[in-house]
Amino acid sequence: MGQDERRPDPAALDAALEAVHRAGVPGVFAEVRDGDRVWRGAAGVADVETGRPVTARLRHRVGSVTKTFTAAAVLQQVEAGTVGLDVPVSRYLPGLVPGERGDAITVRMLLNHTSGLAEYLPYAYPSLKAFPALDRTGPESLEELRFKRFDPVELIGMGVAAPPVGVPGGTPGVYSNTNYLLLGQLLKKVTGLPAERCIARDVIGPAGLRDTELDVGAHVEGPHARLYEAWFGMIDPPRDHSVHDMSWVGPSASLISTVADLNRFYALLLAGEIVAPSSLAEMRRTVPVISQEGRTIDYGLGLHPLEPLSPGQDPYWGHGGTVWGGGTLAMARADGGRQWCVAVNLQRWNELDASGRPRPHAIDAALAAFHRLAANG
């Protein structure tokens, strides 16, 4: 099928988005760009109490999509000669990863999650201590620590002190937010600016992303949806966490953006306009990494390919992300021809089965169908 025959079908995309809402997501919105054609759609509500509808122009917490922005800022420093990809982290941040590990873990290993450093989250949120044993976790800490201002160095210390999840450089790597908090400290060390300001100056601003900011505060400015967290059925009905201090993830997952801005960003990135083509090639060198969901995925430097959804699908690159109550997936075709991004205002909707694993849900199938259509339809 030729590219011209696969331009976005607005009616089909509208129906697929409506199916995600009917499956149980309060609100879902998306944008698909193919050349000069742009489709935007939305289904459901931004607020279940008032019935305020979602729109495709809402600002949204996009979670770990942030990692691509942080990685791009680091790669820019590599290009400038202030950071070496294969230089030990101890060279830049002595003491944060002490001893032999600090000498063995390189900047590249932080970027592609092969450092062996554990995730700090179960240590920062006491009710999540048993993670990844979901049936022995609880959502209480999410409420108790809603307005806690975390110190990133303390969070890094929790991840460093935890039992290692691998040896430096070993594969498969294990996805860990500890890595990206360290990269935030690296940016601060080499630029003299907090990571948020560095990324705003070097990535967000030059890309012309007017509705995007990296903000660790508790509030989202401007029109946005409420974000409903279910924590695997343990919060019933799901509770709004759109007001939540984001210092718990900082440069790992605290970005606020829109579906349009993310499509623009990934189009520019894949075109070699955010980082140099040589840096983009490094970002697309993947290794196997175990995701937080326990699946083995291919992961580059803050970027990962989309698992093929249909036979013969053209390669897509981007990132997904979740926060308490919100989720986003942003993808761009490698040839620059199409970009798509979808956002939802519900998270962890799957209830757990008798063995503690998430049960399949109609939302999963509906989202997968939308992803296939956005990529190929």
N, C-alpha and C positions, 0 to 999 in steps of 0.2 A: 504494500500500500504506500503510495507516495506521500510526501510530507503535506502537499496541498490538500490531499483527501482526508487528512487527519486534523484539520483545524478544529478548535473547540466547538462543540455542539452545545449552544446555550441551553436549549430545552432539556437535553440529557443531563447536563451539569446541574441545572436547577433541581431536577428530579432526584439526582443522586444525593445532593445536599439535603433535600427535604427528607430523604430516607434516613440519613444520619440523625436528624432531629427526631423523627418518628421512632427510631430505635431506642431513644432515651436521653440524648444529649439536649439540655435546655436550649443552647444556642450554638450554631456553627456558621462560620463565614469563611470565604475563600476568594482567591483571585487566580486566574489562569491567563498567562500571556503567551501568545504565539505570534512572533513577528510584530506586526502592527495591530494585531487583534487582541483585545483585552475583554475578558469576561469577569465580572464580579458577581458574587451571589451571597445570600444569607438566608438562614432558616431558623425560626425559633425566637427565643427571648434572651435578652441581656439580663433581665431581672425577673425571677419567677414570682415575686410578690406583686410587682406593679404591672407585669406583662409588657414592659418596654421591649420593643423588638431589637434584635441584633441587626447591625448593618456591616457591610464589608469594609467600612472605613474606620472601625473602632480601633483604638490603641489596645495593646494586649501584652501581658507578660509572656515572653516566648521561651523561657527556660533555657535549656542547654544549646539552643541556636546561638546563644551568646558565645559559645566556645569557638565558633568560626571567626567571630570578630576579634576575640582575644588572640587566637592563633595568627590571624592576619597582622595584627599589631606587632606580635613577636617576630614574624617573618620579615616585616619591614625593618626591624632592628637588626636582623641578620643581614639584610641587604646593605644596611648602613655600616656594618662592621662592628657594631657595639655588642652583638650577641653571636655566639657560635652554636650551631645546631647540635654539634657533637662534643660540646664542652661541658664538663661536669657542673651541676648546679651549685656545688660548693664554691666554685670560682666567683660566682655572683652573690650568693646568699650564704655565706659561711655561718654555720651554726643552726640554720633552720632544718637541715637534714644532716645531723651530726655523723661523724665517724666515716667508716668506709662506704656506707651507702651514699652519702653526699658526694663522695669522689667517684662513685660508680654510676650514679643516675645523671644522665645528660638532659639537656633542654629538649632534644627530640623525644626522649622517653616520657617526659612530662606531657608533651603534645599528643603523643599517640597511645598514652595509657599503658606503657610497658615499664613503668618505674618500679612496680611492685608495691607502691604505697597504697595503704588501705583507704577506703572511704571513711571520712570523719563523721558522716551524718548520724549513724547509730550512737555515737558517743556524745554528739551535741544535743540530740533529742532522746532523753532517757526512755520514753515509751517505745522507741524504735530499736532498742538495744539488741533485740534478737534478730534483726534483719540480717540475711534475707529469709529467715524463717517467718513468713508473713503472719501465720496463724498465732505466733507468740508475740506479735507487735500490737500496739494500740495507738489510737490517734490523740491521746490526751495531751502529749507535749505540743502538738500543733497549736492547740488553743493556749496552753500555759505560756508558751514562748513566742506568741504572736508578735509582741512588741519588743522582744529582746534584741539589743544591739550587740551582735557578735563581733569579736576581734578576729580578723582573718589569721593572724599569727597564732592565736590560741586554737583556732580550728585546725590549722596545719599541724600544730603540735599533737592534736588528738589523732590525726591520720598517721603521723610519723610514729607515735607511741604504740599504735595498734599493731597486732601481729601482721607481718608482711603478707601480701597476697601473691607474691611471686618474687623472682630474682630480677634485678635491674637488667632490662633488655630482653628478658625471657618472653616467650610467646606460648600460649595466648596471653595477651595482656588482660588486665582487669580494669574496667571503666571506673574512674575514681575522681570525684570533684576536688580531692586534695591536690591533684596535679595542677589544676587550673587556678586554684588559689595561689599556689607557688608561682605560676606564670604571672599572676597579677603582681606579686611582690617583685618578680624579676623586672617587669616593666617599670615599676616604681623606682627600682634601684638604678636602672640604666638611663631613664629619662628625667628623673627628678619629679615626676608628676604621679599622683594617684592613678591607678590603672584606668579608672573611669574617665578621667580627664585626658589621659593619653589616647585611649581608644576613640573618644569624641573628637580629638584634634586630628588624629592620623587616619582614622577609618570612617567614622560616621559622617564627619563634616565633608571631607573630600568626595565622598560617594553621593552627596546631596540628599541624605536621608533626613528629611525635615521633621518626621514624626517619630524618630528613634532616639532613645537615650539609654545610657547605662546608669541606673539609679538604684541605690541600695536602701532608699527610704521605704516607708510603709504604704504610700499612696500612689495611685496612678493618676496623673493630671490629664484632663481632657476626657472626651467621651470614651467610655470603656464598659465592658461587661462585668458583672459580678462573676466570681470564680468559685465553683461549687466542688468541694472535696468530699468524696465518699469513703475513702480509705477502705476499699475492699468490702463495702457494705457495713462497716463498723460505725459509720456516721450516717444515720438514717433519720430524717432526710439529710442529704448532703448539706454541708455548712459553707457559707460564703467566706472565702479567704482572700478576696480581692484587696483587702486592707491587711497587709502582713509585712513586717520589716524584712527586707531582702538581704540584709547583711549575712544571712546564713549561707548564701551562695556567691555573692559579689560577682567578680569577673568570670565566674563559672556559669551563672544562669540568671542574672538579674536584669537582662535587657528588656526594655519596653519598645515595641515597634508596631507596625501595621503589616498586613499581608502585602500591600503594594510596595512598601519600603523593602521588605525582605526579598521580594522578587527582583527588585532593582539591584539590591546588593549582590545577590548570587549571580545575576546576569553579568554584572561588572567584574566580579571575582573570577568567574569562569572565562571571561574574555581577557584576563591578564591585566585589568585596569586597577585593581586594588593592590595586588602584589605583582612582582615581575613574573613572566612565564616560567622562569627557572624555579622560583619559590612555589608557584602553583603546582609545578611538577612534583616538588617535595611534598606538598599538602596531599597530593593524590597517590602517594606511595603508601599502600596499606599493609597492615599486619592484622592477624586475627586477634580480636579483643572480645572478652566476655562482657556483655552488656549488663545493666542493672536488672534486666528481666531474666538473666541467666542464659541468653542466647549468644552464640558466637557470631560476631559480625566482622566485616572488613572495616578497618578504621585507619584513616590517614592522620594528618596533622590538623585536627579541628574540623575535619571534613570526612564524610563517608558516602559511599555509593548507595543508591537505592537498590535494595534487593529486587531482581527482575519480577515484575508483577504479571507480565504477559510474554509469550514467546516472541522473540525478535525485538524486544523493547530496546530502544536507544538508551545508552547509559545516562543516568542522572546522578548528580552529586549535590549534597546539601547537608542538612542536619535536622534532627528532631529535638523537641524539648518539652519538659513538663515542669510546672511549679505546683504548689498547693492549689488545686482547682482548675488549672489551665493547661492546655496542651497545644502544640504547634508542630507542623512539619513543613519545611521549605525545601524545594528541590529545583534544580536547574539542569536542563539537558546540556551535555558536554559541548555540543556544537553551537550553543547559544540560541537555538531556535525556539525553545519553550521554557517557561518557568511557571511553577505553581506553588501555592502556599495555602494551607488550610489551618484554621484555629478553632478550638472547642473550649467551652467553659464548664467542663466537668472532667474530673480525673479519678482514676482507680475505681471504675464502675464495676469491675468484675468481682463477684463474691468468690469466696474460697471453697474448694471442695473438701472432702473428708481428709485428704492428705495435705491440705494447706496450700494447694496450688490454685491460681486464679481460674475460675470457670470461663469457658468461652461465652461471649455475650453478643447479642445482635448488633451492638454498636461496633464491635470489631469487624464484623462482616460488612457492615454498611460503609465504614471508613475505608476498608480495603477496596471496595467497589468504587468509591469516589477516587481514591488514589489511582486506580487503573485507568479510569476515565480521564482524569486530569493529565496523566502521563501520555496516554495513547489515543484518547477518544476525540 
